Amino acid sequence: MYTLYSMQRSGNSYKVRLALARLGVPYRRVEIDILKGESRTPEFLTMNPSGQVPLLEVAPGRHIAESNAILWYVAIGSRLAPEDRIERAEALQWMFFEQHSLEPNIGDAYFWLCLIKGGRELQSHALEDWMENGHRALRVMEAHLARYDFFVAGHFTIADIALYAYTHVAEQCDYDLAGYPAVRRWLARVEAEPGYVAMDWQPQDLVAAQ
Ligand SMILES: N[C@@H](CCC(=O)N[C@@H](CS)C(=O)NCC(=O)O)C(=O)O
């Protein structure tokens, strides 16, 4: 059985929980509180030198880091991971876009504005850039979703999961989605997918952090 090192309010961790729920794959979840430095202990760094969650143990001593790599690992062989050569490249294209255009802006805004007490004041110098660049990413998504129901392959895939994680919390951290009707319709489509779980959903077998 997989062991997932995850933090409940981490969007990157949520991607993996959402994929595993959709796939119906059972796993042990270890809650890691990054705010208490639990991803920076010597034990954790041995498993993931980046000191970040999510991290998936796929076999004893074999760990995969990076949320979008984990999505590929768990989804290959299912309808969530396109097999067609072009569609696979398109999924990768959107997942790289998520990591360089969406997550560093909306993800950082979410972290500092929603998870860190006093974060707004601490990061006031960065807010303007996060807003400008986050809206730029949302405009790219809006243009695509005005033409297509999902990002790739005409159906729900790991590209949607990757992009959903931080887009669905954007309004909690100052991004007004009123001007993105296609993005809002897509968020609702993702939420209507079978096996959908919300960010605060937890599997039963929680294991205490070591
Ligand atoms: N590119 C990585 C980013 C992972 C990441 O930023 N994780 C955050 C939580 S969302 C973390 O563990 N931060 C703790 C730290 O950097 O000390 C991914 O997609 O998994």
Ligand as a Chemical Component Dictionary entry (heavy atoms), coordinates in Angstrom:
data_LIG
# 
_chem_comp.id                   LIG 
_chem_comp.type                 NON-POLYMER 
_chem_comp.pdbx_formal_charge   0 
_chem_comp.three_letter_code    LIG 
# 
loop_
_chem_comp_atom.comp_id 
_chem_comp_atom.atom_id 
_chem_comp_atom.alt_atom_id 
_chem_comp_atom.type_symbol 
_chem_comp_atom.charge 
_chem_comp_atom.model_Cartn_x 
_chem_comp_atom.model_Cartn_y 
_chem_comp_atom.model_Cartn_z 
_chem_comp_atom.pdbx_ordinal 
LIG N1  N1  N 0 6.903 21.540 -7.029 1  
LIG C1  C1  C 0 6.503 20.879 -5.828 2  
LIG C2  C2  C 0 6.204 21.923 -4.774 3  
LIG C3  C3  C 0 5.923 21.288 -3.427 4  
LIG C4  C4  C 0 5.712 22.338 -2.365 5  
LIG O1  O1  O 0 5.912 23.545 -2.580 6  
LIG N2  N2  N 0 5.328 21.861 -1.191 7  
LIG C5  C5  C 0 5.097 22.752 -0.080 8  
LIG C6  C6  C 0 3.683 22.550 0.445  9  
LIG S1  S1  S 0 2.485 22.952 -0.797 10 
LIG C7  C7  C 0 6.076 22.352 1.032  11 
LIG O2  O2  O 0 6.203 21.206 1.355  12 
LIG N3  N3  N 0 6.760 23.347 1.625  13 
LIG C8  C8  C 0 7.603 23.118 2.752  14 
LIG C9  C9  C 0 8.985 23.641 2.573  15 
LIG O3  O3  O 0 9.348 24.025 1.446  16 
LIG O4  O4  O 0 9.690 23.648 3.570  17 
LIG C10 C10 C 0 5.286 19.978 -6.075 18 
LIG O5  O5  O 0 4.555 20.227 -7.053 19 
LIG O6  O6  O 0 5.091 18.999 -5.351 20 
# 
loop_
_chem_comp_bond.comp_id 
_chem_comp_bond.atom_id_1 
_chem_comp_bond.atom_id_2 
_chem_comp_bond.value_order 
_chem_comp_bond.pdbx_ordinal 
LIG N1  C1  SING 1  
LIG C1  C2  SING 2  
LIG C1  C10 SING 3  
LIG C2  C3  SING 4  
LIG C3  C4  SING 5  
LIG C4  O1  DOUB 6  
LIG C4  N2  SING 7  
LIG N2  C5  SING 8  
LIG C5  C6  SING 9  
LIG C5  C7  SING 10 
LIG C6  S1  SING 11 
LIG C7  O2  DOUB 12 
LIG C7  N3  SING 13 
LIG N3  C8  SING 14 
LIG C8  C9  SING 15 
LIG C9  O3  DOUB 16 
LIG C9  O4  SING 17 
LIG C10 O5  DOUB 18 
LIG C10 O6  SING 19 
# 
